[in-house]
Amino acid sequence: MQHLRIFFIKFIIVSVFLFSCGKEPEITPPVIVKAGVEYLKFNLSSANQLTISQTEKNSYSISTTGGDPYIMTDGILKSLHRDSVVLTFEYKSTESIDWIQFFFGPTISESRSVFGPSVSKTSAWKSYSVNLVRELNKFSWGKQGDFMRFDFGTKSGINIEIRNMYFRVMNQSEKEIFEEEEARTKQDEAIQKALASYLQERFSSSITEVKVGPTEVTVAGECSGEGKFSLCEVFPNDTMVTTTLFKNKIPLDNNSFRITLPRVITKNSLGYDRLLSKWVIVKESGNGELIDSHARYADIIEPKQSMPPGILMSKKGLGGFAMNSYVADLDHLGITSITVNIPITAMIYSYQAANTIPHTYGNKTYYFSVNYLSHIDNALKLAVSKKIVVGAIILVQKASECADPEIGKILQHPDFTPEGIFTMPNLTTDEGVNCYAAALDFLASRYNRTDNAYGRIHKWIMHNEVDAGLTWTNMGRKPMLNYLDTYLRSMRICHNISRQYDEHSEVMGSFMHSWVEPSELFSSKEFLTALQQFSSLEGDFQWGIAYHPYPQDLNEPKTWNDEKAVFNPNSPLVTFKNLEVIDHWIKQPENSYKGSVKRTLWLSENGTNSRTYGDQDLKEQAAGFAYAWKKLINLDGIDAIQWHNWMDNRSEFGLRIGLRRFPDDETDPGGAKPVWYAYQAAGTDREDVVFEPYKSIIGITNWSEIMHYISP
């Protein structure tokens, strides 16, 4: 995505953390040094992209000088006491820092690290504490000679003072927080176990159809066996699998039933649209109730209007599109699809701010920024004029970055942790569900009009790289099925709302290249397999895949050398090298929509890098694209590719994966690179002529040599 930093270079495999920070009172000097305490000392010679000096005993002055500032500590002189688990120090900082990442040496790796809380801007001494009890146990850290690495965010030009770093015992407040976190972890484990059982269960009763009309919802099904049965409604903020007493029960008197209910009800003072609900049959059992069917979402949603489907004219697209002086590239490159980033929290307000549009949903009015919308409008109106299919990437910013702090409180997931770039929407409360649904309803009603007054959205790409969810769609460290359960609710809400306005709309899941090898907590293949299971059991819906098959090393354009991308259904990664793997997966009947319709598969964010603007590096970047293109045009399971980036972006850790140079490049600002000309030629009668020089770089004499068969 054009405006996003490629953080997963840095964030491969991260850990959970507990912390207490930000509410402690400011500390003013002098501070009494505690007798018998071993204070951590920085190893000044280990500094990376920062300058550091020791100002006095146990005190340091630091200035960050690059995007990856870090420093090691000296090894500890004696083993930590087992109760000394809270790392504490005092600090001043000229700017806020989103997080500090702590690594546990002597082995320095992402898998042996944890993200601590943010550092606030302050000119007075403040206390910083992070509870590392889990990490100390997990990594067996704290032996004599062990050391740490402190990574101070990604910003250059920050001046920080740090003093008196040491480990201490938990205070009472921290003990309570830790115990609460342990209880939540056990609850998450129980939900994971219950969801796994739910997927494997074969119930005797079933709901066969849910139809949503303009004013009514009709639910049909069958009960089987002896006992008292009821139809129950499951709201988006319910955890169905652990519920023992259901609300809103409707007794079922016959084995077969068809019940019609009002579509809109009042729920905690909000107008709730049952379009968002799923329905389940329960059976009385002792003092509680047991689920006796799989739940079912809406199968049939009567649209408000008729919209024509978006038709792809070719596989060639562009990612992270925004209006700029190079928009003629849409014609020059033959672009037929684009993705557009829409962080909903950048435009929505809980109050009538200046220059906003009101939108009422669920009896509550929200307000949307006209200025922000104008940028989206202009891009989408241009796209519709050129019959370009649009995929909107729906993002939810963390609370600290939202346009309205109140919206941030409502929509940030309650288990969000600081390493997250974006948050999973908060679907745990009525207020969160209503706010999220209102934003989607506003977008769907604006960008799915028969007159295309503001442009058109055809596909809804839900969030970003959920298989790297700690970084890109954060709701804390969760078991896979727990995370998927929430993500699926987000997908269903968007699907059901958008289908009211466009019967052809599709939601798409966003994944990076981690096929069976997890990048953080779980892999994309296991996630997709479980998503397919849920869909089949709860009333299938037409979701697609927005995959990001970057090379194994994002810096390395010679993707044909990717060692972890093999031609096997259980390949660790899927990159440009082995696109055959995901093409094979998407075409299997068991992975199809209702067992017969191939799901949409876009390569919605991907590109090869030019390490420099040197001639050889630019040729290798173009060769990487030519290799990928020659594969995907022979793989009919892949519907489109949206190249990322359109132009090089200085916020992406030095990567140059664009079709054009940096806009501020000194020699050729925004200049077209060789990969631009290769992209232009792709799919035309000039393709083979332009691609010919890249065969020798790849090491082939014929393009057929790069294709491979995937055996089951």
C-alpha positions in Angstrom: 0.0 0.0 0.0 1.5 3.2 -1.2 1.3 5.3 2.0 2.1 2.4 4.4 5.6 1.5 5.6 6.6 -2.1 5.0 6.9 -2.8 8.7 6.9 -6.6 8.3 10.6 -6.4 7.3 11.2 -5.6 10.9 8.2 -7.2 12.6 8.7 -10.9 11.8 7.4 -12.9 14.9 6.6 -10.8 17.9 5.6 -11.6 21.5 2.9 -10.5 23.9 3.6 -8.1 26.7 2.1 -6.6 29.9 2.8 -3.1 31.0 2.0 -0.3 33.3 3.0 3.1 32.0 1.7 6.6 31.5 -0.3 7.0 34.7 2.6 7.2 37.1 3.3 10.6 38.6 6.1 12.7 37.2 9.4 12.3 39.1 11.5 15.2 39.8 15.2 15.0 40.8 17.0 14.2 42.9 16.4 10.5 42.7 17.9 8.3 45.4 19.9 5.5 44.0 18.9 2.3 45.7 21.6 0.4 47.5 22.1 -3.2 46.4 20.3 -2.7 43.0 22.1 -3.6 39.8 21.5 -0.8 37.3 21.6 -1.8 33.6 24.3 0.0 31.6 24.4 0.7 27.9 27.2 -0.6 25.8 28.1 2.7 24.1 30.0 1.0 21.3 26.9 -0.9 20.2 24.9 2.1 19.2 23.1 1.9 15.8 21.6 5.0 14.1 21.9 6.9 17.4 24.5 8.9 19.3 24.9 8.4 23.0 26.9 9.8 25.9 27.0 9.0 29.6 26.1 12.1 31.4 26.6 10.8 35.0 26.4 7.5 36.8 23.5 5.4 35.3 22.4 8.4 33.2 22.5 8.7 29.4 21.8 11.2 26.7 20.6 9.8 23.3 19.8 11.3 19.9 18.3 9.1 17.2 19.9 9.6 13.8 18.0 7.1 11.6 15.0 4.9 11.1 16.3 1.9 13.2 17.9 3.3 16.3 19.0 0.7 18.9 21.7 0.0 21.5 22.7 -3.0 23.6 23.2 -3.1 27.3 26.2 -4.7 29.0 25.7 -8.2 30.3 24.2 -8.3 33.8 26.8 -9.0 36.6 24.6 -11.4 38.6 21.4 -13.4 38.0 18.1 -11.7 38.5 16.0 -12.5 41.5 13.0 -14.5 40.3 10.6 -11.8 41.5 12.5 -9.0 39.7 10.4 -8.9 36.6 9.5 -5.2 35.9 12.0 -3.2 33.9 11.9 0.4 35.1 13.7 3.6 34.2 13.2 7.4 34.2 13.2 9.4 31.0 12.8 12.7 29.2 12.0 12.9 25.5 11.7 15.7 23.0 9.1 13.7 21.0 6.8 10.8 21.6 7.9 7.3 20.6 5.2 4.8 19.6 7.0 1.9 21.3 10.3 0.6 22.5 11.2 -2.9 21.4 13.2 -5.0 23.8 15.3 -7.9 22.6 16.7 -10.6 25.0 20.3 -11.5 24.3 22.6 -13.2 23.9 20.6 -14.4 20.9 19.1 -11.3 19.1 16.1 -12.2 17.0 12.6 -11.0 16.4 11.3 -14.1 18.0 13.1 -13.2 21.3 11.7 -9.7 21.5 8.7 -7.8 22.9 7.2 -4.4 22.3 6.8 -2.1 25.3 4.4 0.8 25.7 4.8 4.2 24.1 7.1 7.0 25.4 5.4 10.4 25.8 6.9 13.7 25.0 8.1 15.3 28.3 10.6 17.8 29.5 10.2 16.6 33.1 11.4 13.2 34.4 8.8 10.5 34.0 8.8 6.8 35.0 8.6 4.0 32.4 7.8 0.4 33.4 7.2 -2.7 31.4 6.3 -6.0 33.0 8.4 -8.7 31.4 7.5 -11.7 33.6 6.3 -13.8 30.7 9.3 -13.0 28.5 11.8 -13.6 31.2 10.3 -17.1 31.7 9.8 -17.8 28.1 13.4 -16.9 27.1 15.0 -18.1 30.3 16.6 -14.6 30.5 18.2 -13.2 33.6 21.4 -15.3 33.9 24.7 -13.7 34.5 26.0 -12.2 31.3 22.6 -11.9 29.6 22.0 -8.5 28.0 19.2 -6.6 26.2 18.8 -4.5 23.1 16.6 -1.4 23.2 15.0 -0.3 19.9 13.7 3.3 20.1 10.9 3.3 17.4 11.6 4.5 13.9 12.0 8.2 14.0 15.2 10.2 13.6 15.9 13.4 15.4 14.5 12.5 18.9 16.6 13.5 22.0 16.1 11.2 24.9 17.5 11.1 28.4 17.4 7.8 30.3 18.6 7.1 33.9 18.5 4.3 36.5 17.4 1.3 34.5 16.8 -1.7 36.7 14.5 -4.7 37.4 12.1 -4.6 40.4 9.2 -6.6 41.8 5.6 -6.0 40.7 3.6 -3.4 42.7 0.1 -4.2 43.7 -1.4 -2.5 40.6 0.8 -4.5 38.3 0.0 -7.7 40.0 -3.7 -7.0 39.5 -3.1 -6.2 35.8 -1.1 -9.4 35.4 -3.8 -11.5 37.0 -6.4 -9.9 34.8 -4.3 -10.6 31.7 -3.8 -14.2 32.8 -7.6 -14.6 33.2 -8.1 -13.1 29.7 -5.6 -15.6 28.3 -7.4 -18.5 29.9 -10.7 -17.2 28.5 -9.1 -16.9 25.0 -7.9 -20.5 25.3 -11.4 -21.6 26.3 -12.9 -19.8 23.3 -10.4 -21.2 20.9 -11.2 -24.7 22.2 -14.9 -24.1 21.9 -14.6 -22.7 18.3 -12.5 -25.7 17.3 -15.2 -28.1 18.6 -17.9 -26.0 16.9 -16.2 -26.4 13.6 -16.0 -30.2 14.0 -19.5 -30.7 15.4 -22.3 -32.2 13.2 -25.5 -30.9 14.7 -28.9 -32.7 14.3 -30.8 -29.4 13.7 -30.1 -26.8 11.1 -31.0 -23.3 9.8 -31.5 -23.6 6.1 -32.0 -20.0 5.0 -31.9 -16.4 6.3 -33.5 -13.8 4.0 -33.3 -10.1 4.7 -35.9 -7.9 3.0 -36.5 -4.2 3.2 -38.4 -4.4 6.6 -38.3 -8.0 7.6 -36.0 -10.9 8.3 -37.2 -14.5 7.6 -35.4 -17.5 9.1 -36.1 -21.0 8.1 -34.8 -24.3 9.5 -35.5 -27.7 11.0 -35.2 -29.1 14.5 -34.4 -32.8 15.1 -34.7 -34.9 18.2 -36.5 -34.6 21.5 -36.5 -31.5 23.8 -37.4 -27.9 23.8 -35.9 -25.9 21.0 -35.6 -22.1 20.4 -34.4 -19.9 17.7 -31.8 -17.4 19.1 -30.3 -14.3 17.6 -26.5 -13.8 17.8 -25.3 -10.2 17.6 -21.9 -9.2 16.3 -20.7 -8.5 19.8 -21.7 -11.9 21.2 -19.4 -14.8 21.8 -21.8 -17.6 20.8 -19.7 -20.6 21.6 -19.3 -19.9 25.3 -22.9 -18.6 25.9 -25.0 -20.8 28.2 -28.0 -18.6 28.5 -29.2 -17.0 25.3 -31.4 -13.8 25.1 -34.2 -13.1 22.6 -35.3 -16.7 22.4 -38.2 -17.6 20.1 -39.7 -21.0 21.0 -40.0 -23.5 18.1 -43.1 -25.7 18.2 -42.6 -27.6 15.0 -39.8 -29.6 13.5 -39.8 -27.4 10.4 -40.1 -23.6 10.8 -40.2 -20.3 9.0 -40.3 -17.3 11.2 -40.6 -13.7 10.0 -39.3 -10.9 12.3 -39.0 -7.1 12.1 -35.7 -6.1 10.6 -34.9 -3.2 12.9 -35.1 -3.4 16.7 -34.0 -1.1 19.5 -31.0 -2.4 21.3 -29.5 -0.4 24.2 -31.0 2.8 22.8 -29.6 2.2 19.3 -31.5 1.2 16.3 -30.1 -2.2 15.4 -30.3 -3.7 11.9 -30.7 -7.5 12.1 -29.0 -7.6 8.7 -25.9 -8.0 10.8 -27.1 -10.9 13.0 -26.6 -14.6 12.7 -29.1 -17.1 14.0 -28.8 -20.4 15.8 -31.0 -23.1 17.2 -30.5 -23.9 20.9 -31.9 -26.7 23.1 -32.7 -26.6 26.8 -30.3 -28.7 28.8 -30.5 -28.8 32.6 -30.0 -25.2 33.9 -28.7 -23.9 30.6 -28.9 -24.1 26.9 -26.8 -25.9 24.3 -26.2 -25.0 20.7 -28.0 -27.5 18.5 -27.1 -26.1 15.0 -24.5 -24.2 13.3 -25.3 -20.5 13.2 -26.3 -18.9 9.9 -25.9 -15.4 8.5 -28.1 -13.8 5.8 -28.1 -15.9 2.6 -30.4 -13.6 0.6 -30.1 -9.8 0.9 -32.6 -7.9 -1.2 -30.7 -5.0 -2.8 -32.0 -1.4 -2.7 -31.1 -1.0 -6.4 -29.5 -2.8 -9.4 -25.8 -2.2 -10.2 -23.9 -3.7 -13.1 -20.9 -5.9 -12.1 -17.4 -4.5 -12.4 -15.6 -6.4 -15.3 -11.8 -6.7 -15.4 -10.5 -6.0 -18.9 -7.1 -7.4 -18.1 -5.0 -8.6 -15.2 -3.0 -5.4 -15.0 -3.6 -3.1 -12.0 -2.0 -0.5 -9.7 -1.9 -0.5 -5.9 -2.4 2.3 -3.5 -3.7 4.7 -6.1 -4.1 8.4 -5.3 -4.4 11.5 -7.5 -1.2 13.1 -8.5 0.6 14.5 -11.6 1.2 11.1 -13.1 -2.4 9.9 -13.4 -1.9 9.6 -17.2 -0.2 6.4 -16.3 -3.6 4.8 -16.0 -3.8 5.0 -19.8 -0.1 4.7 -20.6 0.2 1.4 -18.6 -3.2 0.0 -19.5 -4.5 -0.2 -15.9 -7.8 -1.9 -15.4 -7.9 -2.2 -11.6 -6.7 -0.2 -8.7 -6.7 -0.4 -4.9 -7.4 2.7 -2.8 -6.6 3.0 0.9 -9.5 4.2 3.0 -8.7 4.6 6.7 -12.2 5.2 7.9 -11.1 6.8 11.2 -9.3 9.6 9.3 -12.6 11.0 8.2 -15.3 10.1 10.8 -16.3 12.3 13.7 -18.7 11.9 16.6 -19.7 15.6 16.5 -20.4 18.1 13.8 -16.9 19.3 12.9 -16.3 21.9 10.3 -17.0 21.0 6.7 -18.5 17.6 7.4 -21.4 15.5 6.0 -23.9 14.0 8.5 -24.9 10.3 8.2 -27.4 8.7 10.5 -27.2 5.0 11.2 -28.8 3.1 14.1 -30.5 6.3 15.3 -27.1 7.9 15.8 -25.5 10.6 13.6 -21.9 10.6 12.6 -20.0 13.2 10.5 -17.6 12.6 7.6 -14.9 15.1 6.5 -15.7 16.6 3.1 -12.0 17.5 2.6 -10.9 13.9 3.1 -13.7 12.5 1.0 -12.8 14.8 -1.9 -9.5 12.9 -2.4 -11.3 9.6 -2.6 -14.1 11.0 -4.8 -11.6 12.4 -7.3 -9.7 9.1 -7.6 -12.9 7.0 -7.8 -14.6 9.3 -10.3 -11.5 9.1 -12.5 -11.6 5.3 -12.2 -15.2 5.0 -13.1 -14.7 7.2 -16.2 -12.1 4.7 -17.4 -14.1 1.5 -16.4 -11.4 0.6 -13.8 -12.4 -1.9 -11.1 -11.7 -0.5 -7.6 -10.8 -2.3 -4.5 -11.1 -0.2 -1.3 -8.7 -1.2 1.5 -10.6 -0.6 4.7 -8.3 0.3 7.6 -9.0 1.4 11.2 -6.3 3.5 12.8 -5.2 3.1 16.4 -6.9 5.6 18.7 -3.9 8.0 18.9 -4.1 8.6 15.2 -7.8 9.0 14.7 -9.2 12.3 13.5 -11.6 12.3 16.5 -10.2 10.9 19.8 -13.7 9.8 20.8 -14.1 7.7 17.7 -10.7 6.3 18.5 -11.9 5.2 21.9 -14.9 3.5 20.3 -13.2 1.7 17.5 -9.8 0.7 18.8 -10.0 -2.9 19.9 -9.8 -3.2 23.7 -6.9 -5.7 23.5 -4.9 -3.6 21.0 -1.2 -3.5 21.8 1.4 -0.8 20.8 3.2 -2.8 18.1 0.1 -2.5 15.9 0.1 -0.1 13.0 -3.7 -0.5 12.6 -6.3 -2.0 14.9 -9.0 -4.6 14.4 -12.3 -2.7 14.8 -13.9 -3.0 18.2 -16.8 -5.3 17.8 -17.2 -6.1 21.5 -19.7 -3.3 22.2 -23.0 -2.1 20.7 -21.4 1.3 20.3 -18.4 -0.1 18.5 -20.5 -2.2 16.1 -22.8 0.7 15.3 -20.0 3.1 14.6 -18.1 0.6 12.4 -21.3 -0.3 10.5 -22.2 3.4 10.1 -18.9 4.1 8.4 -19.3 1.1 6.1 -22.9 2.1 5.3 -21.8 5.6 4.5 -19.1 4.5 2.1 -21.3 1.9 0.5 -24.2 4.3 0.0 -21.8 7.0 -1.4 -19.7 4.8 -3.7 -22.5 2.4 -4.9 -25.0 4.7 -6.6 -26.6 4.1 -10.0 -25.4 7.5 -11.2 -21.8 6.9 -10.0 -21.8 10.5 -8.8 -18.8 10.0 -6.5 -17.2 6.9 -8.2 -17.6 3.2 -7.5 -16.2 0.6 -5.1 -16.4 -3.0 -6.4 -14.3 -4.9 -3.9 -13.8 -4.3 -0.2 -10.4 -5.5 1.0 -10.8 -6.0 4.8 -7.9 -4.5 6.7 -4.3 -5.5 6.0 -2.3 -8.7 6.2 -4.2 -10.4 8.9 -1.7 -13.3 9.0 0.6 -10.6 10.4 -2.1 -9.2 12.6 0.0 -8.1 15.5 1.5 -5.5 13.2 -1.2 -4.7 10.7 -4.6 -5.5 12.2 -3.9 -5.7 15.9 -6.2 -7.1 18.6 -3.5 -8.3 20.8 -2.0 -11.8 20.9 -4.8 -14.2 20.2 -5.2 -17.8 19.2 -6.0 -18.2 15.5 -9.6 -19.1 15.8 -10.3 -16.2 18.2 -8.7 -13.8 15.8 -10.5 -15.3 12.8 -13.9 -15.1 14.6 -13.6 -11.4 15.0 -12.2 -10.9 11.5 -15.0 -12.9 10.1 -17.5 -10.7 11.8 -15.9 -7.6 10.3 -16.0 -9.2 6.9 -19.7 -10.2 7.3 -20.7 -6.8 8.4 -19.1 -5.2 5.4 -20.4 -7.9 3.0 -24.0 -7.6 4.3 -24.1 -3.8 4.3 -22.4 -3.4 0.8 -24.7 -6.0 -0.7 -27.7 -3.8 0.0 -26.3 -1.3 -2.4 -24.5 -3.6 -4.9 -25.6 -7.2 -5.3 -22.2 -7.9 -6.9 -19.9 -6.5 -4.2 -17.2 -8.7 -2.8 -15.2 -8.6 0.4 -11.6 -9.8 0.3 -9.3 -11.1 3.0 -5.8 -9.6 3.0 -2.7 -11.8 3.5 1.0 -11.6 3.2 3.2 -14.3 1.7 3.3 -16.6 4.8 1.7 -19.7 3.3 2.4 -22.4 5.9 5.2 -20.7 7.7 3.7 -18.2 10.2 5.1 -14.7 10.0 3.8 -13.9 13.5 1.2 -16.1 15.1 -0.3 -18.1 12.3 0.0 -18.8 8.6 -2.2 -17.6 5.7 -3.1 -21.2 4.6 -4.4 -22.3 8.0 -6.3 -19.1 8.3 -7.9 -19.5 4.9 -8.7 -23.1 5.6 -10.6 -22.2 8.8 -12.3 -19.2 7.0 -13.6 -21.6 4.4 -14.9 -24.0 7.1 -16.8 -21.2 8.9 -18.2 -20.0 5.6 -19.4 -23.5 4.6 -21.1 -24.1 7.9 -22.6 -20.7 8.5 -24.0 -19.9 5.1 -21.4 -19.3 2.4 -20.7 -15.7 1.2 -18.7 -14.6 -1.8 -15.4 -13.5 -0.3 -12.1 -13.4 -2.2 -8.4 -13.2 -1.5 -6.1 -10.2 -1.7 -2.7 -11.8 -1.5 0.8 -10.1 -1.2 3.3 -12.5 -2.8 6.4 -10.3 -2.3 9.8 -12.0 -2.7 11.1 -13.9 0.3 13.5 -10.9 0.9 11.8 -7.7 0.0 15.1 -6.2 -0.9 16.0 -9.0 -3.4 14.2 -8.7 -6.8 15.5 -12.1 -8.0 12.5 -13.9 -6.6 13.3 -17.0 -8.7 15.9 -17.7 -6.0 13.5 -17.8 -3.1 14.5 -20.9 -1.1 11.3 -21.0 1.0 9.0 -20.8 -2.1 8.7 -24.4 -3.4 6.3 -26.0 -5.8 4.3 -27.9 -3.2 0.9 -27.3 -1.6 2.6 -26.9 1.7 5.3 -24.5 0.7 6.5 -22.3 3.5 5.9 -19.1 1.5 4.1 -18.2 -1.7 6.0 -15.5 -3.6 6.2 -14.6 -7.3 8.4 -17.7 -7.7 5.6 -20.2 -6.9 2.3 -18.5 -7.7 1.3 -21.9 -8.9 0.7 -22.9 -5.3 -2.1 -20.4 -4.5 -3.5 -20.7 -8.1 -3.9 -24.5 -7.3 -5.5 -23.8 -3.9 -8.0 -21.3 -5.2 -9.3 -23.7 -7.9 -10.0 -26.6 -5.6 -13.8 -27.3 -5.3 -13.6 -27.4 -1.5 -12.2 -23.8 -1.5 -14.8 -22.5 -3.9 -17.9 -20.4 -3.2 -20.7 -22.9 -2.6 -18.4 -25.6 -4.0 -18.6 -24.4 -7.6 -17.6 -20.8 -8.1 -13.9 -19.9 -8.0 -13.3 -17.1 -5.5 -11.7 -13.9 -6.7 -7.9 -13.8 -6.2 -6.0 -10.5 -6.6 -2.3 -10.1 -6.0 -3.3 -6.8 -4.4 0.1 -5.6 -3.0 3.4 -6.8 -4.4 6.5 -5.5 -6.2 10.2 -6.2 -6.8 12.9 -3.9 -5.5 15.7 -2.0 -7.2 18.4 -1.8 -4.5 19.8 1.4 -6.1 19.2 3.3 -9.3 22.2 1.6 -10.9 21.7 0.0 -14.3 22.0 -3.6 -13.1 19.7 -3.1 -10.1 17.0 -1.5 -12.3 17.3 -4.4 -14.8 16.9 -7.0 -12.0 13.8 -5.2 -10.7 12.2 -5.3 -14.2 13.3 -9.0 -14.6 11.5 -9.8 -11.4 8.3 -8.3 -12.8 8.7 -10.0 -16.1 9.1 -13.3 -14.4 5.9 -12.8 -12.3 3.9 -11.6 -15.2 4.8 -14.6 -17.4 3.6 -16.8 -14.6 0.3 -15.2 -13.8 -0.9 -14.8 -17.4 -0.8 -18.6 -17.5 -2.5 -19.1 -14.2 -6.3 -18.6 -14.6 -7.0 -18.8 -10.9 -5.3 -15.4 -10.5 -7.6 -12.6 -11.7 -5.4 -9.5 -11.3 -2.2 -8.0 -10.0 -2.0 -4.5 -8.4 1.7 -3.4 -8.4 3.0 -1.8 -5.3 4.3 0.9 -5.4 3.3 3.2 -8.2 6.4 5.3 -7.3 9.2 4.8 -4.7 8.4 5.9 -1.2 11.0 7.2 1.2 9.1 5.9 4.2 9.6 2.2 3.2 13.0 1.5 4.8 15.0 2.4 1.7 13.0 0.1 -0.6 12.6 1.2 -4.2 9.7 -1.1 -5.4 7.9 1.6 -7.4 7.5 1.8 -11.2 8.8 5.3 -10.9 11.7 6.9 -8.9 11.3 8.9 -5.7 9.3 12.1 -6.5 12.2 14.1 -5.0 15.0 12.2 -6.7 17.8 14.6 -7.4 18.6 13.4 -11.0 15.2 12.3 -12.3 12.3 13.1 -10.0 9.5 10.6 -10.5 11.2 9.2 -13.5 9.9 6.0 -15.1 12.2 3.0 -14.3 12.8 0.1 -16.7 10.1 -1.8 -14.7 7.6 0.9 -15.8 8.3 0.2 -19.5 8.1 -3.6 -18.8 4.7 -3.0 -17.1 3.5 -0.9 -20.0 4.5 -3.7 -22.5 2.9 -6.5 -20.5 -0.2 -7.8 -22.2 0.6 -6.1 -25.5 2.2 -7.2 -28.8 5.5 -5.6 -27.6 5.6 -7.9 -24.5 8.1 -10.5 -25.8 10.4 -7.9 -27.3 10.6 -5.8 -24.1 10.9 -8.9 -21.9 13.6 -10.6 -24.0 16.7 -9.1 -22.3 15.4 -10.3 -18.9 15.7 -14.0 -19.8 19.5 -14.0 -19.4 19.1 -12.3 -15.9 16.7 -15.0 -14.8 18.8 -17.7 -16.4 16.4 -19.2 -18.9 16.1 -19.4 -22.7 12.3 -20.0 -22.9 9.6 -18.6 -20.7 8.0 -22.1 -20.4 10.9 -23.1 -18.2 9.5 -21.0 -15.2 6.2 -22.8 -15.1 5.7 -25.8 -12.7 2.9 -28.3 -11.9 1.6 -28.6 -8.4 0.6 -32.1 -7.5 -2.0 -32.6 -4.8 
